[in-house]
Amino acid sequence: MRFITGCAALAIFFSASLHANPLIEQLIGATRDFLEQQVQEHVASSGLQARHEIQLSRLDQRLRLPLCNDDALSASLESPATPVGRVTVRVSCSAPSPWRLFVPAQVSLFQPVVVSTRPLSRGSVVGAEDVHLAERDTGLLGSNYLLDPAQAIGMQLKRNVSADTVLSYTQLENNRIVRRGDKVVISSGNSSVSVKMPGEALEDGTQGEQIRVRNTRSNRVIRARVTGPGQVEAGM
């Protein structure tokens, strides 16, 4: 079957006053109805707390194709895989005169995400007072956002951030409470014997992490678990 194929122009979003062409009306209705259903299903299946907005790009009023019978009109998502952000919907007519058009749109999905309350410096540890939830269009953020402040609290910043910045895991790392070159106390023992020795950290370490440590008395390199700032624990 031969299709007439076209691409709807994008850039300027339509307004109600521009709906003069019956075909344009049909395309707008089919695209909006399809996207509404797709977005609602996406939100429900993902368990998200979100509101959404759909904006269709302005369509060329000079477009001249025959109207399609309702039962022959169909719509599908051309790109991307999920109906969020910049999307393209393929609207097809299978009869009486087959055609296919691609309608661009912008789907905004607004969710509360973790945002900094003030400027924060690289290396600082995020506290509860440093973050809060604020609504943002996650369709513009990709996957670079957090939905729970607990995901950021206690983490360390890899770079400076300004106030009102959306935080993501790419900006954060586990809090390194021991740094390479730090002087540490090595504890070792059991229920009846306890020994403490001076040492030097040969790696950065977070709470509970195993790192290489040099016993500065024996010059022996061992692996020890970080138990606190300047404190590591080694097995007997």
C-alpha positions as CSV (number, residue, x, y, z in Angstrom):
1,M,0.0,0.0,0.0
2,R,1.4,3.4,-0.9
3,F,1.4,6.1,1.7
4,I,1.6,9.8,1.4
5,T,4.2,10.8,4.0
6,G,4.9,14.2,5.5
7,C,6.4,15.9,8.6
8,A,4.6,18.5,10.6
9,A,6.6,21.7,11.1
10,L,7.7,22.5,14.6
11,A,9.1,25.5,16.6
12,I,6.0,27.6,17.3
13,F,3.2,26.0,19.4
14,F,-0.3,26.3,18.1
15,S,-3.2,28.3,19.6
16,A,-6.9,27.6,19.3
17,S,-7.3,30.4,16.8
18,L,-5.2,28.6,14.2
19,H,-7.5,25.5,13.9
20,A,-9.0,26.3,10.5
21,N,-8.0,23.3,8.5
22,P,-10.2,20.2,9.3
23,L,-7.2,17.9,8.7
24,I,-5.2,19.9,11.2
25,E,-8.0,19.5,13.7
26,Q,-8.1,15.8,13.1
27,L,-4.3,15.5,13.6
28,I,-4.3,17.5,16.8
29,G,-7.1,15.5,18.3
30,A,-5.6,12.2,17.4
31,T,-2.2,13.1,18.6
32,R,-3.3,14.7,21.9
33,D,-5.7,11.8,22.7
34,F,-2.9,9.3,22.0
35,L,-0.3,11.2,24.2
36,E,-2.8,11.7,27.0
37,Q,-3.4,7.9,27.2
38,Q,0.3,7.1,26.9
39,V,1.5,9.5,29.6
40,Q,-1.2,8.4,32.0
41,E,-0.2,4.8,31.5
42,H,3.5,5.7,31.9
43,V,2.8,7.5,35.2
44,A,0.6,4.8,36.5
45,S,3.0,1.9,35.7
46,S,5.9,3.8,37.1
47,G,4.1,4.7,40.4
48,L,5.0,8.4,39.9
49,Q,3.5,11.4,41.6
50,A,3.5,13.7,38.7
51,R,1.4,16.1,36.7
52,H,1.9,16.6,33.0
53,E,1.4,19.1,30.2
54,I,1.3,18.4,26.4
55,Q,2.1,21.0,23.8
56,L,1.8,20.2,20.1
57,S,4.0,22.0,17.6
58,R,2.2,24.3,15.2
59,L,1.1,22.4,12.1
60,D,1.2,23.8,8.6
61,Q,-2.3,25.1,7.8
62,R,-1.5,24.7,4.0
63,L,-1.5,20.9,4.5
64,R,-4.0,19.3,2.1
65,L,-4.8,15.7,2.5
66,P,-8.2,13.9,2.6
67,L,-9.8,13.5,6.0
68,C,-9.6,10.0,7.5
69,N,-12.4,7.8,8.7
70,D,-12.2,7.5,12.5
71,D,-11.9,3.7,12.3
72,A,-9.0,4.0,9.9
73,L,-7.0,6.5,11.9
74,S,-4.2,5.3,14.2
75,A,-1.4,6.9,16.2
76,S,1.9,5.4,17.6
77,L,4.9,6.8,19.3
78,E,7.7,7.2,16.8
79,S,10.3,8.4,19.3
80,P,11.6,8.2,22.0
81,A,10.7,4.9,23.8
82,T,8.8,6.7,26.6
83,P,6.3,9.6,26.1
84,V,8.3,12.2,28.0
85,G,10.3,15.2,26.7
86,R,10.5,15.9,23.0
87,V,8.4,13.3,21.2
88,T,7.2,12.5,17.7
89,V,3.9,10.8,17.1
90,R,3.2,9.0,13.8
91,V,-0.4,9.5,12.7
92,S,-1.6,7.1,10.0
93,C,-4.6,6.8,7.8
94,S,-5.3,3.4,6.2
95,A,-8.3,4.4,4.1
96,P,-9.7,5.7,1.9
97,S,-6.5,7.5,0.6
98,P,-3.7,6.2,2.8
99,W,-1.3,8.8,4.3
100,R,1.2,9.1,7.2
101,L,2.3,12.2,9.1
102,F,4.7,12.8,11.9
103,V,3.6,15.3,14.6
104,P,6.2,16.7,17.0
105,A,5.2,17.5,20.6
106,Q,6.6,18.4,24.0
107,V,5.5,16.4,27.0
108,S,6.4,18.0,30.3
109,L,6.3,15.7,33.4
110,F,6.4,17.7,36.6
111,Q,7.7,16.0,39.7
112,P,9.1,17.0,43.1
113,V,12.9,16.5,42.9
114,V,15.8,17.2,45.2
115,V,17.2,20.7,44.8
116,S,19.9,22.6,46.8
117,T,18.7,25.3,49.1
118,R,22.0,27.3,49.0
119,P,25.4,27.3,47.2
120,L,27.4,24.3,48.2
121,S,31.2,23.7,47.8
122,R,33.0,20.8,46.3
123,G,33.9,18.2,49.0
124,S,31.2,19.4,51.4
125,V,28.8,16.8,52.9
126,V,25.2,17.4,52.1
127,G,23.0,18.0,55.2
128,A,19.3,17.9,55.7
129,E,19.2,21.8,55.7
130,D,21.0,21.8,52.3
131,V,18.3,20.2,50.2
132,H,14.5,20.3,49.7
133,L,12.0,19.1,47.2
134,A,10.9,21.4,44.4
135,E,8.8,20.7,41.3
136,R,10.7,20.5,38.0
137,D,10.0,19.3,34.5
138,T,11.8,15.9,34.6
139,G,11.3,15.6,30.9
140,L,14.1,18.1,30.6
141,L,16.4,16.3,33.1
142,G,16.8,12.9,31.6
143,S,17.6,10.6,34.5
144,N,19.7,13.2,36.3
145,Y,17.6,13.8,39.4
146,L,16.7,12.4,42.8
147,L,13.2,12.0,44.2
148,D,14.1,11.7,47.9
149,P,16.3,14.0,50.0
150,A,17.6,11.0,51.9
151,Q,19.4,10.0,48.6
152,A,21.6,13.1,48.9
153,I,22.0,13.6,52.7
154,G,25.3,12.4,53.9
155,M,26.8,12.2,50.4
156,Q,29.8,14.4,49.3
157,L,29.7,16.8,46.4
158,K,32.1,16.2,43.5
159,R,31.8,19.9,42.4
160,N,30.4,23.2,43.4
161,V,26.7,23.8,43.0
162,S,24.7,27.0,43.1
163,A,21.4,27.5,45.0
164,D,18.3,25.9,43.4
165,T,20.4,23.3,41.5
166,V,18.7,19.9,40.8
167,L,21.0,17.3,42.4
168,S,21.8,13.9,40.9
169,Y,24.1,11.0,41.6
170,T,26.5,12.3,39.0
171,Q,27.3,15.2,41.3
172,L,27.6,13.1,44.5
173,E,29.8,10.4,45.9
174,N,30.0,8.6,49.2
175,N,31.5,10.7,52.0
176,R,35.2,9.9,52.2
177,I,36.0,10.3,55.9
178,V,39.6,9.0,55.4
179,R,41.8,10.5,52.7
180,R,45.0,9.1,51.2
181,G,47.9,10.3,53.3
182,D,45.9,10.8,56.4
183,K,47.4,9.6,59.7
184,V,45.1,6.9,61.2
185,V,44.9,4.8,64.3
186,I,44.8,1.0,63.4
187,S,42.8,-1.0,65.9
188,S,43.0,-4.7,66.1
189,G,41.9,-7.2,68.7
190,N,39.2,-9.6,70.0
191,S,37.2,-9.9,73.2
192,S,40.3,-10.3,75.4
193,V,43.0,-8.4,73.6
194,S,43.0,-4.9,72.0
195,V,46.0,-3.3,70.1
196,K,46.3,0.1,68.6
197,M,49.0,1.1,66.2
198,P,49.8,4.3,64.2
199,G,49.3,4.1,60.4
200,E,48.9,6.0,57.2
201,A,46.0,5.6,54.8
202,L,47.1,4.7,51.3
203,E,43.6,5.2,49.8
204,D,40.6,7.3,50.3
205,G,37.8,5.5,52.3
206,T,34.2,5.8,53.2
207,Q,32.5,4.5,56.4
208,G,32.8,0.7,56.4
209,E,35.0,0.5,53.4
210,Q,38.1,-1.7,53.2
211,I,41.3,0.3,52.3
212,R,45.0,-0.2,52.2
213,V,46.9,1.1,55.3
214,R,50.6,1.2,56.1
215,N,51.6,0.3,59.7
216,T,54.1,3.1,60.3
217,R,55.9,1.0,63.0
218,S,56.5,-2.1,60.9
219,N,56.1,-0.5,57.5
220,R,53.7,-3.4,56.7
221,V,50.8,-2.7,54.3
222,I,47.5,-4.3,55.4
223,R,43.8,-3.9,54.6
224,A,41.6,-2.3,57.2
225,R,38.0,-1.2,57.5
226,V,37.2,2.5,58.0
227,T,35.3,2.9,61.3
228,G,35.4,6.7,61.6
229,P,37.5,9.8,60.9
230,G,41.1,8.8,61.4
231,Q,40.1,5.3,62.6
232,V,40.5,1.9,60.9
233,E,40.1,-1.6,62.1
234,A,42.1,-4.6,61.1
235,G,41.6,-8.3,61.8
236,M,44.0,-10.1,64.2
